[in-house]
Amino acid sequence: MEISKVNLLSKLKTFNEYWTPKIVGELNNQLVKIAKFKGEFVMHKHEQEDELFYVIEGKLFIELTNKTLELNSGEFVIIPKGVEHKPYAPEEVSVLLFEPATTLNTGNTKNDLTVSNLDKI
């Protein structure tokens, strides 16, 4: 098993599509993913999985049922399982996601934004 470092900024330069997470690491049945977001996503929840959103660059908003969170570069939030949330980004934002390998990006909602087979980069 080779141990090597990962440069997130270099990995982010390898793709341009939005709302399509890419796997950059795995540990203890958890996936470390990066993604670029821009525009609106879909309100959804994950029944069995907590989800961490860490903003690498840009500004991310996460709409909850009772408030909207604003995350800036260097900030993260953990959305507990069962909590409805909708990420959105008026401008491009780069995000690191940390979540169980079973987590589907659109949770309990299946639509055009659902990605079930993630690329590993």
Secondary structure as UniProt FT lines:
FT   HELIX           8..12
FT   TURN            13..14
FT   STRAND          22..27
FT   TURN            28..29
FT   STRAND          30..40
FT   STRAND          51..57
FT   STRAND          59..63
FT   STRAND          68..72
FT   TURN            73..74
FT   STRAND          76..79
FT   TURN            81..82
FT   STRAND          85..100
FT   TURN            101..102
FT   TURN            105..108
FT   TURN            112..113
FT   STRAND          119..120
//
